[in-house]
């Protein structure tokens, strides 16, 4: 993953966190909160996997 892609994924993750917080504060429905939380978790997982894949080539 290049730095541009990683940056975009980090921005997406931050945006999802903000959207979740705003939805929670506005007392959104459980389904909407669950969908936002699931998407946030998926994005965190993608970043973690990409970080591990980026580390592997340099490991001896």
C-alpha positions in Angstrom: 0.0 0.0 0.0 1.4 3.4 -0.9 1.2 6.4 1.4 -1.6 8.0 -0.6 -3.8 5.0 -0.3 -3.1 4.6 3.4 -3.8 8.3 3.9 -7.2 7.9 2.2 -8.0 4.9 4.3 -7.1 6.8 7.5 -9.3 9.7 6.4 -12.2 7.3 5.7 -11.8 5.8 9.1 -11.8 9.2 10.9 -14.9 10.2 8.9 -16.7 7.0 9.9 -15.9 7.6 13.5 -17.2 11.2 13.3 -20.4 10.0 11.6 -20.9 7.3 14.3 -20.4 9.8 17.1 -22.9 12.2 15.5 -25.4 9.5 14.9 -25.1 8.3 18.5 -25.5 11.9 19.8 -28.6 12.4 17.7 -30.0 9.2 19.1 -30.1 7.4 15.8 -31.7 4.0 15.5 -29.9 0.8 16.4 -29.7 -0.4 12.8 -28.0 2.8 11.7 -25.5 2.7 14.6 -24.8 -1.0 13.9 -24.2 -0.3 10.2 -21.7 2.5 11.0 -20.0 0.5 13.6 -19.6 -2.5 11.3 -18.2 -0.3 8.6 -15.8 1.3 11.1 -14.6 -2.2 12.2 -14.1 -3.3 8.6 -12.0 -0.2 7.8 -9.9 -0.7 10.9 -9.3 -4.3 9.8 -8.3 -3.2 6.3 -5.8 -0.8 7.7 -4.3 -3.4 10.1 -4.0 -6.0 7.3 -2.4 -3.5 5.0 0.1 -2.5 7.7 1.0 -6.2 8.3 1.4 -6.8 4.5 3.6 -3.7 4.3 5.9 -4.9 7.1 6.4 -8.5 5.7 8.7 -7.7 2.8 11.2 -5.9 5.2 11.2 -8.7 7.8 14.2 -11.0 7.8 
